[in-house]
Amino acid sequence: MSIRPLGDKIVIKVIEDTEQTSGGIFIPDSAKEKPQKGEVVAVGPGKTLDDGKKEEMEVKVGDKVLFAKYAGTDVKMGEDIFKIMSVKDVLGVLE
């Protein structure tokens, strides 16, 4: 199964930080920060403007991005966690 985003939406595969500190201490789920990093796996066609043209998307499949802490909707498919969000919730592309 796959997800095809619509409009200015994108699908991001969440990149989880390691669950263990460099000193070997495991961090419980309740103490972890919400992930804010991921890889773009699907991109919608872009927002339709008033003149009928499509706005160009600023990210592409394969980009690693930072996004707002509580952005998007979480979707779990198998073992992977994805977020569906508007491209405007992306804070930057990691290069």
C-alpha positions as CSV (number, residue, x, y, z in Angstrom):
1,M,0.0,0.0,0.0
2,S,1.2,3.5,-0.7
3,I,0.0,7.1,-0.1
4,R,-0.5,9.6,-2.9
5,P,-0.7,13.1,-1.4
6,L,-3.0,15.7,-2.8
7,G,-2.6,19.4,-3.4
8,D,0.3,20.9,-1.4
9,K,0.7,17.9,0.9
10,I,3.8,15.7,1.3
11,V,4.4,12.4,2.9
12,I,7.5,12.1,5.2
13,K,9.0,9.0,6.6
14,V,9.9,9.9,10.2
15,I,13.6,9.5,11.2
16,E,13.7,8.4,14.8
17,D,16.6,9.5,16.9
18,T,18.5,6.7,18.7
19,E,16.9,5.3,21.8
20,Q,20.2,5.0,23.7
21,T,22.6,7.8,24.8
22,S,26.3,7.7,24.1
23,G,26.8,6.6,27.7
24,G,24.6,3.5,27.1
25,I,21.5,4.8,28.9
26,F,18.2,3.9,27.2
27,I,15.7,6.7,27.0
28,P,12.0,5.7,27.6
29,D,9.3,6.8,25.1
30,S,7.7,9.1,27.6
31,A,11.0,11.2,27.9
32,K,11.7,11.5,24.2
33,E,11.1,14.6,22.2
34,K,8.7,14.3,19.2
35,P,10.8,13.6,16.1
36,Q,11.3,16.6,13.8
37,K,13.3,15.1,11.0
38,G,12.3,12.9,8.1
39,E,12.7,12.0,4.5
40,V,10.2,13.0,1.8
41,V,8.8,9.9,0.2
42,A,5.9,11.4,-1.8
43,V,4.9,14.9,-3.0
44,G,1.6,16.2,-4.1
45,P,1.1,18.1,-7.4
46,G,1.1,21.5,-5.7
47,K,-1.5,24.0,-4.6
48,T,-3.8,25.3,-7.2
49,L,-3.6,29.1,-7.4
50,D,-6.4,31.5,-8.2
51,D,-5.4,31.7,-11.8
52,G,-5.6,27.9,-12.2
53,K,-1.8,27.3,-12.3
54,K,-0.1,25.0,-9.9
55,E,2.4,26.4,-7.3
56,E,5.7,24.6,-7.6
57,M,6.6,22.4,-4.7
58,E,9.8,23.4,-2.8
59,V,10.7,19.9,-1.8
60,K,11.2,16.7,-3.8
61,V,11.2,13.0,-3.0
62,G,14.5,12.0,-1.3
63,D,15.0,15.4,0.5
64,K,15.8,15.1,4.2
65,V,13.8,17.8,6.0
66,L,13.1,19.4,9.4
67,F,9.5,20.1,10.2
68,A,7.4,21.8,13.0
69,K,7.2,19.7,16.2
70,Y,3.4,19.1,16.1
71,A,2.9,19.3,12.3
72,G,1.0,16.8,10.2
73,T,-0.9,13.6,10.8
74,D,0.9,10.5,11.9
75,V,0.2,7.3,9.9
76,K,1.7,3.9,10.7
77,M,2.2,1.5,7.9
78,G,3.9,-1.7,9.0
79,E,6.8,-0.8,11.2
80,D,7.3,2.6,9.7
81,I,5.8,5.9,10.8
82,F,4.9,8.5,8.2
83,K,3.6,12.0,8.5
84,I,1.2,13.7,6.0
85,M,1.6,17.5,6.2
86,S,1.4,20.6,4.2
87,V,4.7,21.7,2.6
88,K,4.4,25.0,4.6
89,D,5.1,23.0,7.8
90,V,8.6,22.1,6.5
91,L,11.1,24.4,8.2
92,G,14.1,23.5,6.0
93,V,15.9,21.0,3.9
94,L,19.0,19.3,5.3
95,E,22.0,19.4,2.9
